[in-house]
Amino acid sequence: MVVCGDDGLAHRLATELRGVYREQVVLVVPPSRRTPPQPMAGRARAASAALFGRMVTAVNRGTGDSDDTLVPDERVMEAAEPTEAVLADAGVDRAAALALVYDDDETNIRAALTARRLNPRLRLVLRLYNRRLGQHIEELLDQAAELAAGATAGRRDGHGGHGGHGADIATTVLSDADTAAPALVATALVGTSKVVDAEGLLLRAVERRPPRPGEVADPGLCTLALLSATSNDPAGAEGSEDSGDGPQLLPDAEAVAAATGRGAVVLEQVSYSGPPLPARRAGVMPFASLFSARLRWSLAGLVAAVVALAVALIVVTDDHPLHAIYITLLDLFAINDPAVDAPLGQQVLQLLSGLVGLLLLPVLLAAVLEALGTFRTASALRKPPRGLSGHVVLLGLGKIGTRVLTRLRELHIPVVCVEADPEARGMAVARRLRVPVVVGDVTQEGVLESAKIHRADALLALTSVDTTNLEAVLYARSVRPDLRAVLRLYDDDFAKAVYRTLRTAHPAALTRSRSVSHLAAPAFAGAMMGRQILGAIPVERRVLLFAAVVVDGHPQLEGRTVAEAFRPGAWRVLALDTAARGDTAGAEPPGSGLVWDLPDTYVLRAGDRVVLAATRRGLAELLGRWTRSPR
């Protein structure tokens, strides 16, 4: 496996491939001595990145423990750019997979095109922020790989070929922002469902608190994890993936029955999500947003006055209702003849109608001016309303913050954003979604107060500077000691240390510290292994993966019942996709023939495509690569 990158995701991904999947890894990183400091990252991030890089190099030179045994030819290369010579020196022509996780999309695309030419059978994993461009690049690289593989198979004339090469040479385009955004949103919102939606499959898991005495917890479809048994914050264990404490993933029935007083993550729904709905046009504003509430009440009062005058005219003159309304409107607009010879009641009504007509003119003028002002300021940033409360304060509208903002608005959660750079990439998204934005440095006094932090429910500190995120959370804690806070930190070890300290200092508050590379690395590693990873959900500081696996060639699944295939703490079969097997004769899209309530006696056979939940180590064992000897 070859991993090329210039930030923490590359190091975390290499560690994931070595420690979890026990793969031979060549890590290509920029030279540490000649790499200029990143202004947005700050000195703390640069120091932690350099220290982490030295730690990785030291580990590569050592022997490691039993779980992270390193093979002799694992190495770290230093190169400014992934040129053709660098990729060839890294062994791309002999590699099984290549991950390009540079922060620049153009660098990843250029290197992917070069790598595909060097090795047409290479499995590629690209990190791209532009999702539309990623789809086109994925199709282009897959098409080039299929043509090259077909030509190779034709030259071999059927001898020595490899079956099923299409799955081995697939190109996967991922975004660390898209991978980490759902986890950050779910962490900030207690009780929010953890949703995995991919390839027409919708899996929803929900975190449930420990049941009170006398209550019976709803088991859902199945229990995916048991949370740590902590007294004040059941969802806040500081145990990491390699620690002995922390949550228990994929427990069996005995463990669930014995877990009294512990929260759980249960599977709530498995279904077919269908094609995505068409995006709502951003240029059409709702009618209510054109006029203020005061103006709408004025218009409603005038309409009520006209109706009352029409009813009074019907009573006085005994006229037909339609004709009475017509006469009232004529009097209202002063285009009717004076009622000189009419009865006294009709004359009074005509005077009242004229008075209402005079009141109508300024209201109509105000409506026109207000509508023009609304259209003129539609492209401007909105300010937080005066009475806003119960919202989420989002700090930073960069790559990660923009994706989190989109997810929060999809859940119809009120958000107030704080951004120091008026030209940040998320400003256009906030303007399109009509989200209030406070432009200013969050470390300056008064900025968080402008975002109504004292009345907010949660704080998401997602800027690219660790010290800024930490300072914002500490200041918010001084304003609201019970505020739910989530901060993004560069290094996962630093995130754990900050979490423990904040939890000790504020035991009654809910605090989370998250590393984006820690949240995104499992999905990138699963894609490099050639397995269809549908998604991942965080369970405290661990990760549970959902994968679509074809039973063929897996002795742990093929020929076994669902109960026999269940491995507690490793993997569990959740559903069977009958459409993929051909039971529906291709009449339905993949995922529409999903059967989630499989009996324990159902025997998995060749051709079945199952959806399973697995831990990272369990998925690695299921792939059958643990016992592979070094080349």
LOGU-160069 format. One line per 2 residues: number of its first residue (from 1); their letters; for each residue y, x, z of C-alpha. Coordinates in steps of 0.001 Angstrom, whole numbers, plus 500000, padded with zeros to 6 digits. Layout:
NUM> a> Y,X,Z ~ ...
//
This chain:
1> mv> 500000,500000,500000 ~ 503475,501275,499083
3> vc> 506544,499971,500932 ~ 510047,500840,499688
5> gd> 513139,499806,501627 ~ 516325,500878,503325
7> dg> 516433,498880,506570 ~ 514317,497732,509497
9> la> 512223,495318,507435 ~ 510568,498234,505592
11> hr> 509586,499948,508854 ~ 508388,496709,510399
13> la> 506373,495823,507289 ~ 504705,499254,507242
15> te> 503819,498874,510914 ~ 502426,495416,510214
17> lr> 500191,496685,507402 ~ 498904,499573,509492
19> gv> 498480,497898,512853 ~ 497315,494436,511800
21> yr> 495603,494960,508432 ~ 494721,498664,508908
23> eq> 495900,499589,505432 ~ 496833,502962,504001
25> vv> 500614,502900,503684 ~ 503138,505097,501915
27> lv> 506645,504339,503218 ~ 509594,505262,500983
29> vp> 512951,505290,502795 ~ 516366,506839,502098
31> ps> 516980,510351,503426 ~ 518060,510121,507049
33> rr> 520439,513086,506844 ~ 522310,512009,503714
35> tp> 522378,508272,504362 ~ 526010,507241,504992
37> pq> 526614,505051,508044 ~ 526760,501350,507348
39> pm> 530153,499971,508433 ~ 528920,496450,509115
41> ag> 525991,497609,511184 ~ 527997,499644,513681
43> ra> 527059,502754,515595 ~ 524487,500980,517746
45> ra> 522472,499835,514720 ~ 522697,503220,513023
47> as> 521478,504969,516157 ~ 518634,502516,516682
49> aa> 517600,502766,513012 ~ 517564,506557,513140
51> lf> 515594,506540,516381 ~ 513143,504022,514965
53> gr> 512707,506145,511838 ~ 511918,509233,513934
55> mv> 509439,507182,515953 ~ 507665,506056,512773
57> ta> 507475,509635,511512 ~ 506073,510793,514844
59> vn> 503469,508047,514824 ~ 502416,509010,511310
61> rg> 501786,512552,512506 ~ 499770,511433,515515
63> tg> 496469,509770,515976 ~ 497439,506359,517400
65> ds> 495348,504074,519539 ~ 492200,502153,518679
67> dd> 494070,499261,517066 ~ 496440,501377,515005
69> tl> 494134,504141,513801 ~ 495882,505951,510975
71> vp> 494132,507526,508027 ~ 494968,511134,507203
73> de> 496895,510557,503986 ~ 499451,508075,505329
75> rv> 502916,509476,504882 ~ 506631,508777,504845
77> me> 508644,509789,501779 ~ 512408,510175,501593
79> aa> 514183,509196,498391 ~ 517661,507925,497686
81> ep> 516480,505415,495051 ~ 513072,504134,493873
83> te> 513157,505849,490489 ~ 510166,506200,488196
85> av> 509461,509712,489472 ~ 509608,508559,493099
87> la> 507273,505627,492465 ~ 504836,507866,490625
89> da> 504916,510381,493473 ~ 504205,507551,495927
91> gv> 501045,506689,493978 ~ 502106,503340,492550
93> dr> 499768,503855,489598 ~ 496833,503885,492048
95> aa> 498165,501468,494674 ~ 496918,497957,495332
97> al> 500324,496492,496222 ~ 503988,497447,496271
99> al> 506702,495885,498433 ~ 510344,496357,497409
101> vy> 512474,495265,500342 ~ 515818,496947,499660
103> dd> 518860,494958,500702 ~ 520189,495039,497122
105> de> 518597,492598,494653 ~ 519377,494749,491615
107> tn> 517595,497760,493125 ~ 514473,495707,493782
109> ir> 514424,494214,490280 ~ 514889,497559,488564
111> aa> 512114,499152,490619 ~ 509792,496170,490016
113> lt> 510169,496448,486247 ~ 509424,500170,486432
115> ar> 506412,499665,488703 ~ 504955,496958,486455
117> rl> 505109,499406,483555 ~ 503403,502153,485587
119> np> 500646,499881,486879 ~ 500168,496470,485176
121> rl> 497545,495494,487771 ~ 499830,496141,490740
123> rl> 500486,493318,493188 ~ 504258,493083,493634
125> vl> 506257,491652,496542 ~ 510016,491520,496060
127> rl> 512789,490736,498486 ~ 515487,488750,496668
129> yn> 518241,486621,498135 ~ 518981,484780,494867
131> rr> 516202,482176,494755 ~ 516832,480986,491192
133> lg> 516842,484520,489852 ~ 513719,485215,491899
135> qh> 511815,482431,490144 ~ 512674,483819,486703
137> ie> 511797,487383,487716 ~ 508485,486219,489179
139> el> 507538,484431,485944 ~ 508592,487420,483840
141> ld> 506583,489969,485819 ~ 503523,487720,486006
143> qa> 503616,487143,482271 ~ 503849,490883,481608
145> ae> 500939,491520,483995 ~ 498745,488857,482376
147> la> 499383,490246,478893 ~ 498594,493792,480052
149> ag> 495469,492658,481907 ~ 494285,490659,478894
151> at> 494707,493644,476619 ~ 492794,495855,479048
153> ag> 489981,493331,479319 ~ 489775,493113,475540
155> rr> 489458,496902,475197 ~ 486698,496921,477798
157> dg> 484874,494384,475682 ~ 483485,492635,478740
159> hg> 482104,495757,480472 ~ 483471,496870,483810
161> gh> 486124,494202,483967 ~ 487298,492565,487168
163> gg> 487066,488836,487487 ~ 489894,486807,488796
165> hg> 492520,489402,488107 ~ 495248,486808,488015
167> ad> 495299,486500,491777 ~ 495287,490273,492266
169> ia> 498269,491039,490055 ~ 500466,488176,491155
171> tt> 504166,488694,491855 ~ 505634,487149,494992
173> vl> 509371,486840,495564 ~ 510408,486279,499176
175> sd> 513654,486209,501097 ~ 513898,487401,504660
177> ad> 516710,484899,505144 ~ 514562,481958,504045
179> ta> 511652,483198,506154 ~ 513643,483705,509342
181> ap> 516041,480736,509092 ~ 513550,478010,510157
183> al> 512489,480055,513166 ~ 516091,480624,514248
185> va> 516924,476937,513864 ~ 513838,475841,515786
187> ta> 514606,478364,518527 ~ 518125,477016,519013
189> lv> 517081,473355,519080 ~ 514624,472472,521818
191> gt> 512172,469849,520639 ~ 512810,470434,516952
193> sk> 509698,470379,514808 ~ 508462,473591,513247
195> vv> 507968,472695,509584 ~ 506094,474574,506879
197> da> 506666,473132,503411 ~ 505172,474948,500416
199> eg> 503242,474083,497264 ~ 503384,470364,498042
201> ll> 501861,470823,501520 ~ 503863,469701,504533
203> lr> 502673,470917,507927 ~ 504687,469986,510985
205> av> 504105,471419,514431 ~ 506029,470435,517531
207> er> 506527,472201,520842 ~ 505764,469988,523823
209> rp> 506658,470540,527429 ~ 504017,470549,530167
211> pr> 503044,466986,531152 ~ 504222,465704,534482
213> pg> 501712,464767,537179 ~ 499954,461588,536160
215> ev> 500970,461899,532484 ~ 498576,462513,529621
217> ad> 499903,464805,526906 ~ 499535,463713,523295
219> pg> 497096,466214,521724 ~ 498314,465553,518169
221> lc> 495950,466492,515374 ~ 494997,469733,517119
223> tl> 496436,472258,519564 ~ 497727,475350,517803
225> al> 498875,477334,520837 ~ 499282,477224,524591
227> ls> 502651,478460,525788 ~ 503122,480947,528583
229> at> 502861,479534,532080 ~ 506360,480347,533317
231> sn> 508091,478231,535908 ~ 511615,477858,534578
233> dp> 511293,478431,530847 ~ 507876,477559,529403
235> ag> 508936,478614,525916 ~ 510404,481917,526959
237> ae> 507653,484421,527618 ~ 508625,487964,526848
239> gs> 505126,488978,525803 ~ 504939,490523,522343
241> ed> 502106,490512,519854 ~ 500355,493489,521441
243> sg> 500876,492602,525094 ~ 498228,491067,527279
245> dg> 500353,488182,528537 ~ 502210,485570,526578
247> pq> 500996,482534,524629 ~ 497399,481799,523674
249> ll> 497068,481119,519947 ~ 494410,478796,518507
251> pd> 492645,477958,521791 ~ 489340,476119,521950
253> ae> 488766,472774,523679 ~ 487752,474395,526983
255> av> 490913,476489,527118 ~ 493085,473441,526352
257> aa> 491392,471410,529091 ~ 491835,474209,531614
259> at> 495512,474830,530759 ~ 497190,472642,533352
261> gr> 500951,472869,533635 ~ 501396,474725,530371
263> ga> 503330,473626,527345 ~ 501665,473531,523957
265> vv> 502386,473682,520237 ~ 500442,470904,518536
267> le> 499975,470040,514888 ~ 501683,466728,514348
269> qv> 501393,466093,510616 ~ 499651,467444,507534
271> sy> 500524,465651,504317 ~ 501687,465959,500726
273> sg> 505418,466458,500558 ~ 505771,465664,496866
275> pp> 508318,467090,494437 ~ 511692,468070,495872
277> lp> 514388,465449,495744 ~ 517299,466083,493381
279> ar> 520157,467879,495026 ~ 523130,465777,495982
281> ra> 526196,466394,493876 ~ 528734,468304,495893
283> gv> 531744,467060,493932 ~ 531436,463403,494967
285> mp> 533033,462678,498328 ~ 532235,459548,500337
287> fa> 534825,456776,500191 ~ 535354,456865,503958
289> sl> 536464,460508,503788 ~ 539437,459635,501555
291> fs> 541318,457653,504210 ~ 541836,458125,507918
293> ar> 540550,455626,510461 ~ 544095,454408,511232
295> lr> 544751,453640,507581 ~ 541442,451834,507204
297> ws> 542260,449661,510219 ~ 545689,448858,508700
299> la> 544107,447754,505452 ~ 541561,445646,507322
301> gl> 544366,443953,509289 ~ 546239,443091,506105
303> va> 543111,441609,504529 ~ 542526,439514,507649
305> av> 546139,438297,507513 ~ 545757,437225,503869
307> va> 542543,435356,504679 ~ 544225,433622,507608
309> la> 547182,432552,505437 ~ 544816,431198,502782
311> va> 542901,429176,505378 ~ 546146,427829,506825
313> li> 547317,426785,503339 ~ 544050,424921,502787
315> vv> 544528,423045,506046 ~ 548181,422180,505366
317> td> 547949,421156,501694 ~ 544274,420098,501513
319> dh> 544053,422248,498369 ~ 540959,423744,496754
321> pl> 540008,427075,498426 ~ 540226,429137,495228
323> ha> 543579,427654,494304 ~ 544835,428202,497827
325> iy> 543861,431860,497740 ~ 545569,432200,494359
327> it> 548817,430679,495645 ~ 548691,432916,498723
329> ll> 548361,436026,496589 ~ 551260,434914,494406
331> dl> 553419,434463,497494 ~ 552197,437794,498834
333> fa> 553365,439689,495746 ~ 556574,437596,495500
335> in> 555849,436264,492009 ~ 555625,432589,492932
337> dp> 558452,430080,492718 ~ 560203,429249,495989
339> av> 558665,426207,497714 ~ 562003,424352,498043
341> da> 560644,420859,497624 ~ 557333,421569,499388
343> pl> 556467,420380,502884 ~ 557696,422414,505860
345> gq> 554280,423898,506610 ~ 553898,425257,503091
347> qv> 557400,426744,503212 ~ 556584,428565,506465
349> lq> 553353,429918,504989 ~ 555235,431187,501937
351> ll> 557678,433076,504149 ~ 554810,434584,506146
353> sg> 553061,435599,502932 ~ 556206,437357,501747
355> lv> 556457,439193,505068 ~ 552846,440345,504786
357> gl> 553602,441468,501244 ~ 556444,443649,502541
359> ll> 554051,445206,505047 ~ 551535,445835,502274
361> lp> 553823,448156,500307 ~ 554032,451037,502853
363> vl> 550291,450771,503563 ~ 549469,451106,499863
365> la> 551891,454033,499543 ~ 550286,455760,502538
367> av> 546839,455211,501037 ~ 547870,456843,497770
369> le> 549493,459821,499494 ~ 546570,460310,501848
371> al> 544040,460166,499018 ~ 546013,462734,497053
373> gt> 546202,464957,500124 ~ 542467,464624,500666
375> fr> 541718,465672,497102 ~ 544192,468525,497370
377> ta> 542645,469880,500565 ~ 539016,469184,499596
379> sa> 538534,472857,498775 ~ 540141,474023,502014
381> lr> 538244,474844,505183 ~ 538054,472124,507770
383> kp> 539030,472552,511399 ~ 536878,471348,514311
385> pr> 537763,467777,515291 ~ 539396,467238,518664
387> gl> 536635,465171,520256 ~ 533727,467202,518922
389> sg> 530879,467808,521383 ~ 527118,468392,521369
391> hv> 527350,470661,518321 ~ 525977,474108,517431
393> vl> 528346,477062,517184 ~ 527183,479429,514426
395> lg> 528598,482952,514389 ~ 528416,484761,511072
397> lg> 528154,483369,507553 ~ 526345,486257,505957
399> ki> 522953,486167,504302 ~ 521084,484882,507355
401> gt> 523847,482643,508671 ~ 524227,480853,505351
403> rv> 520553,479908,505235 ~ 520629,478765,508875
405> lt> 523715,476647,508177 ~ 521952,474934,505288
407> rl> 518902,474181,507442 ~ 521043,472769,510249
409> re> 522889,470437,507883 ~ 519581,469289,506383
411> lh> 518659,468178,509904 ~ 522063,466380,510220
413> ip> 523096,468557,513167 ~ 526864,469047,513708
415> vv> 527889,472676,513257 ~ 531062,474706,513766
417> cv> 531048,478137,512101 ~ 532963,481263,513117
419> ea> 533471,483997,510522 ~ 535819,486985,510503
421> dp> 535705,487611,506742 ~ 537412,484888,504650
423> ea> 535474,486129,501600 ~ 532015,485944,503193
425> rg> 529230,484546,501022 ~ 528734,481542,503295
427> ma> 532327,480312,503052 ~ 531670,478480,499802
429> va> 528587,476817,501294 ~ 530525,475710,504375
431> rr> 533291,474329,502157 ~ 530777,472446,500026
433> lr> 529005,470997,503063 ~ 532387,470170,504675
435> vp> 531530,472101,507830 ~ 534400,473134,510157
437> vv> 535036,476888,510106 ~ 537116,479022,512484
439> vg> 538287,482182,510719 ~ 538679,485013,513201
441> dv> 536983,487828,515083 ~ 534645,486347,517660
443> tq> 535396,489211,520045 ~ 539050,488164,520214
445> eg> 540175,485829,522952 ~ 540515,482198,521985
447> vl> 538237,482210,518915 ~ 535209,480711,520654
449> es> 537478,478238,522437 ~ 538704,477067,519005
451> ak> 535065,476390,518106 ~ 534757,474122,521184
453> ih> 532212,476399,522845 ~ 532725,474664,526204
455> ra> 531403,471402,524732 ~ 528666,472874,522487
457> da> 524940,472497,522999 ~ 523855,475824,521498
459> ll> 525201,479144,520258 ~ 523674,481030,517329
461> al> 525037,484598,517134 ~ 523867,485805,513717
463> ts> 526411,488425,512684 ~ 525208,491778,511339
465> vd> 526584,493713,514338 ~ 524389,493748,517427
467> tt> 527224,494466,519851 ~ 529238,491548,518486
469> nl> 526336,489158,518983 ~ 525710,490424,522499
471> ea> 529388,490269,523442 ~ 529688,486714,522115
473> vl> 526659,485533,524096 ~ 527877,487183,527305
475> ya> 531315,485623,526915 ~ 529806,482223,526153
477> rs> 527672,482564,529271 ~ 530840,483036,531330
479> vr> 532274,479836,529868 ~ 529060,477796,529928
481> pd> 526334,479320,532156 ~ 523811,476712,530979
483> lr> 524525,477105,527247 ~ 521477,477522,525007
485> av> 521985,480860,523232 ~ 520175,482673,520415
487> lr> 521281,486101,519259 ~ 520093,488136,516325
489> ly> 519380,491776,517087 ~ 518357,494540,514711
491> dd> 515470,496118,516632 ~ 512718,494015,518180
493> df> 512318,496282,521235 ~ 516037,496011,521922
495> ak> 515782,492240,521473 ~ 513042,492041,524103
497> av> 515053,494144,526551 ~ 518165,492004,526097
499> yr> 516124,488828,526484 ~ 514602,489931,529770
501> tl> 517971,490945,531203 ~ 519718,487721,530195
503> rt> 516873,485642,531501 ~ 516999,487438,534867
505> ah> 520774,487049,535099 ~ 520771,483378,533997
507> pa> 517412,481894,535014 ~ 518579,478300,534529
509> al> 519720,478845,530933 ~ 517708,479072,527734
511> tr> 518158,482424,525988 ~ 516439,483795,522902
513> sr> 516802,487149,521164 ~ 515316,487463,517700
515> sv> 514850,490260,515189 ~ 514920,489062,511589
517> sh> 512566,491828,510487 ~ 510071,490759,513176
519> la> 510182,487160,511926 ~ 509961,488035,508221
521> ap> 507418,490882,508231 ~ 504245,488724,508621
523> af> 505009,486707,505484 ~ 505721,489860,503441
525> ag> 502543,491528,504714 ~ 500443,488462,503911
527> am> 501830,488384,500376 ~ 500948,492062,499921
529> mg> 497378,491293,500940 ~ 497140,488864,498039
531> rq> 496707,485842,500251 ~ 498620,482633,499675
533> il> 500752,482394,502794 ~ 502260,478922,503023
535> ga> 504503,479824,505920 ~ 504731,480995,509489
537> ip> 505963,479488,512726 ~ 507073,481468,515780
539> ve> 505244,480851,519034 ~ 507462,482552,521582
541> rr> 507364,486198,520472 ~ 504221,485851,518368
543> vl> 503671,484424,514907 ~ 501134,481899,513648
545> lf> 500434,481935,509904 ~ 499394,479062,507638
547> aa> 497429,480100,504565 ~ 495630,478413,501662
549> vv> 492248,480102,501189 ~ 489496,479524,498656
551> vd> 486156,479551,500481 ~ 484352,481581,497801
553> gh> 483449,485072,498944 ~ 484237,484558,502635
555> pq> 480996,484593,504663 ~ 482913,483436,507730
557> le> 483658,480155,505916 ~ 481210,479556,503066
559> gr> 478100,477626,504071 ~ 479373,476969,507598
561> tv> 480495,473753,509213 ~ 484105,473300,510277
563> ae> 483066,473771,513914 ~ 481117,476946,513114
565> af> 483990,478351,511037 ~ 486438,477960,513927
567> rp> 487135,481307,515600 ~ 489236,480804,518774
569> ga> 492219,483111,518812 ~ 491704,484115,515156
571> wr> 491633,481195,512666 ~ 491044,477475,512439
573> vl> 490477,475222,509408 ~ 493070,472432,509372
575> al> 492600,470578,506103 ~ 490677,470449,502817
577> dt> 492411,470183,499461 ~ 490092,468000,497370
579> aa> 492445,468072,494381 ~ 491943,471820,494047
581> rg> 488164,471292,493960 ~ 488471,468812,491099
583> dt> 487408,465629,492892 ~ 490464,463866,491523
585> ag> 489923,465178,487993 ~ 493353,466721,487953
587> ae> 495065,463339,488205 ~ 497036,464387,491269
589> pp> 499100,467456,491986 ~ 497768,470136,494329
591> gs> 497969,469002,497909 ~ 497957,465272,497175
593> gl> 494200,465087,497847 ~ 494582,466644,501283
595> vw> 492010,465660,503911 ~ 493108,466752,507365
597> dl> 490700,464790,509583 ~ 487644,466811,508587
599> pd> 484587,466156,510764 ~ 483201,469155,512610
601> ty> 479915,468708,510710 ~ 481471,469088,507246
603> vl> 479959,472088,505453 ~ 482419,474286,503577
605> ra> 481076,475181,500152 ~ 482101,477295,497201
607> gd> 485073,475855,495353 ~ 486682,474370,498443
609> rv> 490305,475254,499088 ~ 491175,474969,502745
611> vl> 494400,475185,504664 ~ 493976,477151,507853
613> aa> 496054,478463,510715 ~ 495452,482076,511656
615> tr> 496859,484878,513699 ~ 497868,488027,511914
617> rg> 494825,489936,513116 ~ 492586,486960,512415
619> la> 493809,486695,508839 ~ 493298,490424,508372
621> el> 489716,490106,509600 ~ 489120,487110,507350
623> lg> 490258,489168,504370 ~ 487391,491558,505071
625> rw> 489517,494719,505075 ~ 488963,495861,508667
627> tr> 485838,497853,507894 ~ 487084,499422,504681
629> sp> 486613,503180,504677 ~ 489468,505497,503646
631> r> 489611,506527,500015
//
